[in-house]
Amino acid sequence: MTVTDEDLAKAAQGGDADAFASLLARQYDRLFRLCFRLTGTQHDAEDLTQDICAALPAKLRSYDGRARVRTWLYRVAVNAAHDRRRKQTTHARAADGWGTWEVNRQADLAEDANRAEWLISAMRALPPDLRDTLALTLDDMTHAEAGAILGVSEGTISWRLSEARKFLKSLKKTEGA
């Protein structure tokens, strides 16, 4: 007596692991070929086939015997391929534009790094009294606080900042030319 795929499916539904293994052995190559035709690449076909095989024990519960196992299994494969395409399309849509965004973000980071590097270099070129004043006020210190730390008046701090700006502007022009 020949055991049909339908007999194996019914036995597998009841928890018979040997019946499931036999059913899978009979259908695997056909399933893979279909997945290859649906996906177009061996790698994707292997992934899809494996996903289907992993989900098959749970899916077998819905097999009602009205169709041949192969027909039912092909429907499972087509649905799985459609689900995978939908996920890929959704992912592609969600990722669209991120490449441009990341390129712009990296350019902004590089520009910020260049500005910071320039400022550090420019501050080294400042006379020490202007550098000290600028360093303190860049940290949101008031002119009065900076003056107290450096032992000079608020007016001197204001004048030093003005001189530092002139120096930096002149340095920028010289480097830009």
Buried (B, 14 or more C-beta within 10 A) or exposed (E): EEEEBBBBBBBBBEEBEEBBEBBBEBBEEEBBEBBBEBBEEEEBBBBBBEBBBEEBBEBBEEBEEEEEBBEBBBEBBEEBBEEBEEEEEEEEEEEEEEEEEEEEEEEEEEEEEEEEEBEEEBBEEBEEBBBBBBBBBEEEBEBEBBBBEBEBEBEBBBBBBEBBEEBBEEBEEEEEE
